[in-house]
Amino acid sequence: MALGFERERERMVVEQLEARGIHDSAVLAAIRNVPRHRFVAPALCGRAYDDTPLPIGERQTISQPYMVALMTEAIGVHGGEHVLEVGTGSGYQAAVLAELGVRVLTLERLPDLAAHARALLGALGYLDRVTVEVADGTLGRSAGAPYDAILVTAAAPQIPRPLIAQLAPHGCLVLPMGEEDLQSLVRLRRGREGLVEEYLGECRFVKLLGSYGWEDP
């Protein structure tokens, strides 16, 4: 079965990532090294490498593999950086970042998801590079700032202002932003003349809830 998962993971990288323009060799290597099937429920293991997000409980999802790769490539980290992730979810994105050799602080508002992700990341040997905390991610974590990069893995109606304040000079913030049902993936780079905004395509994420996100229903 392990060999089967390795074959499925390689097929995912070739057909879903490389074929769509993900070319960063470090990102591709990181994704090849992370056992995505460990980050979904046992009943969904057979779909772990499909080209789709999957439910992980608490009305949350593990993102589509291509979107994880695109967001990871977009922040341009390759080792030694300090990264803030807003929305731990299953822990898969944090594991991919850890494979790149960065230090990750990942914030999750749902305690059960945070606990599960922390346990799994520990079992896979990532807790030397990843810290999981329960918090309102839209507020960031000022005590750990500044961050070389910030990834937001849920859809925001606007850019959370605290995250901008916590971004390092020449840092990069990537987030999905827009309406509830359809967003644009936005990259903001901090430079000498302020923030430069780029659009990387349409996307669909679950809503970012919190003080600077959508209201909790």
Backbone hydrogen bonds, N-H to C=O, Kabsch-Sander energy under -0.5 kcal/mol:
donor,donor_aa,acceptor,acceptor_aa,energy
5,F,1,M,-2.3
6,E,2,A,-2.1
7,R,3,L,-2.2
8,E,4,G,-2.2
9,R,5,F,-2.7
10,E,6,E,-2.2
11,R,7,R,-2.4
12,M,8,E,-2.4
13,V,9,R,-2.3
14,V,10,E,-2.5
15,E,11,R,-3.0
16,Q,12,M,-2.2
17,L,12,M,-1.0
17,L,13,V,-0.8
18,E,13,V,-3.0
19,A,14,V,-1.3
20,R,17,L,-1.0
21,G,18,E,-1.5
22,I,17,L,-2.3
23,H,21,G,-0.8
25,S,23,H,-0.6
28,L,24,D,-2.4
29,A,25,S,-2.2
30,A,26,A,-2.3
31,I,27,V,-2.3
32,R,28,L,-2.0
33,N,29,A,-1.3
34,V,30,A,-0.8
34,V,31,I,-0.5
36,R,34,V,-1.7
38,R,35,P,-2.2
39,F,36,R,-1.9
40,V,37,H,-0.8
44,L,41,A,-2.2
45,C,42,P,-1.3
47,R,44,L,-2.1
48,A,45,C,-1.4
50,D,47,R,-2.0
52,T,50,D,-1.9
54,L,62,I,-1.7
56,I,60,Q,-2.3
57,G,60,Q,-0.6
60,Q,57,G,-1.8
62,I,54,L,-2.8
63,S,61,T,-0.5
67,M,64,Q,-0.5
68,V,64,Q,-2.0
69,A,65,P,-2.4
70,L,66,Y,-2.9
71,M,67,M,-2.5
72,T,68,V,-2.1
73,E,69,A,-2.8
74,A,70,L,-2.2
75,I,71,M,-1.2
76,G,72,T,-0.7
76,G,73,E,-0.8
77,V,72,T,-0.6
80,G,101,G,-2.5
83,V,81,E,-0.6
83,V,103,R,-3.2
84,L,149,A,-2.3
85,E,83,V,-0.5
85,E,105,L,-2.8
86,V,151,L,-3.2
87,G,85,E,-0.7
87,G,107,L,-3.0
88,T,107,L,-0.8
91,G,88,T,-2.1
95,A,91,G,-2.0
96,V,92,Y,-2.2
97,L,93,Q,-2.3
98,A,94,A,-2.5
99,E,95,A,-2.0
100,L,96,V,-0.8
100,L,97,L,-0.9
101,G,98,A,-1.8
102,V,97,L,-1.3
103,R,81,E,-2.9
104,V,102,V,-0.5
104,V,129,R,-3.2
105,L,83,V,-2.6
106,T,104,V,-0.6
106,T,131,T,-3.0
107,L,85,E,-2.7
108,E,133,E,-2.5
114,A,110,L,-2.3
115,A,111,P,-2.7
116,H,112,D,-2.2
117,A,113,L,-2.7
118,R,114,A,-2.6
119,A,115,A,-2.2
120,L,116,H,-2.3
121,L,117,A,-3.0
122,G,118,R,-2.0
123,A,119,A,-2.3
124,L,120,L,-1.8
125,G,122,G,-1.2
126,Y,121,L,-3.1
127,L,121,L,-0.5
129,R,126,Y,-2.2
130,V,126,Y,-1.5
131,T,104,V,-2.7
133,E,106,T,-2.4
133,E,131,T,-0.5
135,A,108,E,-1.2
135,A,133,E,-0.6
137,G,135,A,-1.1
139,L,136,D,-1.8
140,G,137,G,-1.5
144,G,141,R,-1.5
145,A,141,R,-0.5
145,A,142,S,-0.9
147,Y,166,Q,-2.5
148,D,82,H,-2.0
149,A,82,H,-1.2
150,I,172,C,-2.3
151,L,84,L,-2.7
152,V,174,V,-2.4
153,T,86,V,-2.6
153,T,151,L,-0.6
155,A,206,V,-3.4
156,A,176,P,-2.6
163,L,160,P,-1.1
164,I,160,P,-1.1
165,A,161,R,-1.8
166,Q,162,P,-1.1
167,L,164,I,-1.3
168,A,147,Y,-2.9
171,G,168,A,-2.6
172,C,148,D,-1.4
173,L,188,L,-2.7
174,V,150,I,-2.5
175,L,186,V,-2.3
177,M,184,S,-2.6
178,G,156,A,-2.1
179,E,182,L,-1.5
183,Q,203,C,-2.8
184,S,177,M,-2.6
185,L,201,G,-3.2
186,V,175,L,-3.2
186,V,184,S,-0.7
187,R,198,E,-2.6
188,L,173,L,-3.1
189,R,196,V,-2.4
190,R,171,G,-2.6
191,G,189,R,-0.6
191,G,194,G,-2.7
194,G,191,G,-1.5
196,V,189,R,-2.7
197,E,195,L,-0.5
198,E,187,R,-2.6
200,L,185,L,-3.4
203,C,183,Q,-2.6
208,L,155,A,-3.1
209,L,207,K,-0.7
210,G,214,W,-1.8
213,G,210,G,-1.5
214,W,208,L,-3.6
